[in-house]
């Protein structure tokens, strides 16, 4: 049988000529620590729209840094989970 592709639960910002797929967070600054290509740092800042926005039902139990993956109501979008005290 054919595989089912789901393209949901992502964050898009500053798209050029590409409509935002439904089921995704769009047109909002993702508020990551550093968005520059030379120093990219994917850690979400407090108030980021990626926090608690993952839609996958079974996220990995640890993030990129080895911290527990779900530290809020649900996992954060991306490789890094923002710890609970820093979320507010």
C-alpha positions as CSV (number, residue, x, y, z in Angstrom):
1,X,0.0,0.0,0.0
2,X,1.1,3.6,-0.6
3,X,2.6,5.6,2.3
4,X,0.5,8.4,3.7
5,X,2.3,11.7,3.8
6,X,1.4,14.3,6.5
7,X,2.8,17.7,6.3
8,X,1.4,19.3,9.5
9,X,2.7,20.8,12.7
10,X,5.5,22.8,11.1
11,X,6.4,26.5,11.5
12,X,6.8,28.7,8.4
13,X,8.0,32.3,8.3
14,X,9.0,34.6,5.5
15,X,7.8,32.3,2.7
16,X,8.3,33.7,-0.8
17,X,5.8,32.7,-3.4
18,X,4.7,29.6,-1.4
19,X,1.4,29.3,0.3
20,X,1.4,28.0,3.8
21,X,0.1,24.5,4.0
22,X,-3.0,24.1,6.3
23,X,-2.3,22.6,9.7
24,X,0.9,24.6,10.2
25,X,1.9,27.7,12.0
26,X,2.5,30.4,9.4
27,X,3.6,34.0,9.1
28,X,4.8,34.3,12.7
29,X,8.4,34.9,13.8
30,X,9.5,31.5,15.3
31,X,11.5,33.3,17.9
32,X,14.6,31.1,17.9
33,X,17.8,32.0,19.7
34,X,19.7,32.8,16.5
35,X,18.2,32.6,13.0
36,X,21.4,33.5,11.2
37,X,22.9,30.8,8.9
38,X,26.4,31.2,10.3
39,X,25.3,30.9,14.0
40,X,22.0,29.1,13.7
41,X,20.7,28.2,17.2
42,X,17.3,26.4,17.2
43,X,16.5,26.9,20.9
44,X,13.1,28.5,21.2
45,X,12.9,31.7,23.1
46,X,10.1,32.3,25.7
47,X,6.8,33.1,23.9
48,X,7.9,31.3,20.7
49,X,5.0,29.9,18.6
50,X,6.9,26.5,18.4
51,X,6.3,25.9,22.1
52,X,3.8,23.1,22.8
53,X,2.8,23.0,19.1
54,X,4.0,19.5,17.9
55,X,1.2,17.4,16.5
56,X,3.0,14.1,16.3
57,X,1.4,11.7,18.8
58,X,4.6,9.9,19.9
59,X,7.5,12.3,20.0
60,X,11.0,11.2,20.8
61,X,11.6,11.0,24.5
62,X,14.7,13.3,24.5
63,X,15.5,16.5,22.5
64,X,18.8,17.3,20.7
65,X,20.5,18.1,24.1
66,X,19.2,15.0,25.8
67,X,16.6,16.7,27.9
68,X,13.1,15.2,28.4
69,X,11.1,15.8,25.3
70,X,7.7,16.9,26.6
71,X,8.1,19.5,29.3
72,X,4.8,21.3,28.7
73,X,1.4,20.2,27.6
74,X,2.9,18.7,24.4
75,X,6.3,18.6,22.7
76,X,7.7,21.7,21.0
77,X,8.2,21.8,17.2
78,X,11.8,21.2,16.2
79,X,14.8,19.5,17.7
80,X,14.9,21.4,21.0
81,X,12.4,21.3,23.9
82,X,12.3,24.5,26.0
83,X,12.4,23.6,29.7
84,X,9.3,24.5,31.7
85,X,10.7,27.3,33.9
86,X,11.8,29.3,30.8
87,X,8.5,29.0,28.9
88,X,6.7,32.0,30.4
